Amino acid sequence: MDMESLMAQAAELQNKVNAAQEQLANTSIKGIAADGACIVDMTGKYDLIKITIRPDILAMGADAVADIVSAAYRDAKTKADILIDRVMGDATA
């Protein structure tokens, strides 16, 4: 294989990776905890978009709210990890 062919393949791979990263940046993922009491929206690049907390859980106290928000974040991150693996795997296959 010649150098020109290798460079063309590398450029094609870089274009696919860039497109995959753009797709991830424009994808919204929802993490949900406590039966929807907290929803964390993030991009496929882990950028936080929004946190929604149902008002009735605020009465549970700061520690409980923090635990619920953390659970929603972990749910969103797990979903993002799965999406990233799939999208980047497709781009580099």
Secondary structure as GFF3:
##gff-version 3
##sequence-region A 1 93
A	DSSP	alpha_helix	3	25	.	.	.	ID=ss1
A	DSSP	beta_strand	28	33	.	.	.	ID=ss2
A	DSSP	three_ten_helix	34	36	.	.	.	ID=ss3
A	DSSP	beta_strand	38	43	.	.	.	ID=ss4
A	DSSP	beta_strand	48	53	.	.	.	ID=ss5
A	DSSP	three_ten_helix	55	60	.	.	.	ID=ss6
A	DSSP	alpha_helix	62	92	.	.	.	ID=ss7
###
